[in-house]
Amino acid sequence: MQIHYSFIIPVYNRPNEIDELLQSMMAMDFTDEYEIVIIEDGSSETSENVIKTYSDRLSISYYQKNNTGPGDSRNYGMKKAKGNYFIILDSDVILPKNYLFQVDDFLSKRFVHCFGGPDDAHQSFSNLQKAISYSMTSYLTTGGIRGRKNTMGKFQPRSFNMGLSKKAFEASKGFGNIHPGEDPDLTIRLWKLGYDTALIPDAKVFHKRRISWKKFYIQVNKFGLVRPILNRWHPETAKLTYWFPILFLIYTLFSLVTAAFGWWYFIALLGLYFVFIFVGALAMFKNLAIGIQSILAVWIQFYGYGTGFLKSYYYIHLQKKAPEKQFKALFFSK
């Protein structure tokens, strides 16, 4: 099978990020032709002028549409794309120069209809972004269960770095209207249709993620809200690991209560855990500030996800509420 690649990139009010992404694509060492499909999802601050500066150097198709969310915008782009294999990226990523070479090398040896790749922090990112990246990817947090070389089984790609064949897209109808959570939902539906997924460990992107503590909290809280909904839609995929942030919060509360009565053992273990977080981040980035900020990032990650998960589980699984009515903000109208 001859693979022709189309990059699918939705964007919403982020022209500066598109500029950085296109700069990184200019530097890629892949020599075969590929196209870039950018979908402006109802932005008030468009990327049109930025894209014009690259139009004579990159094969770019640019579409503007009403705001219907990233999932529907990706579907829109895949319908317009000319390639037979789609590479879906978020606008806030930067590609290493060998990215597409690594993807093509893997697929030429082991073709799969859907793949995902890991993410990392670029050296140019801020300390806060590096701390957040560490909390979301470290083995010491829930980030350690994805994006690693030993995660080769039922891997759930994420849409900041995801590949999808045209055949699989047409069979699945693409992404649903939930956000976030549209990527694991698509992956699970692909499994049910008989398509395999895989991790390409060397197809790494540099992912900015959120650029403030408040935005990071909102993001991980939404992740927590979404998971019980996905478990309701696809009960066979529910795992104990999704409860880890809740268990962490319970243990934290228990530690504080017991410490108030003079029992310091449990809170000492909690402190030791955060020492490991600090040391791990310090060893990775060689920066004291990032080590300290990583502790806060992990706490926000667990608290935001855990409280969101608990709230959603109560309404969706115990109260049997309809997700679209209970959490309207998580669903886009097409």
Disulfide bonds with the S-S distance in Angstrom:
none
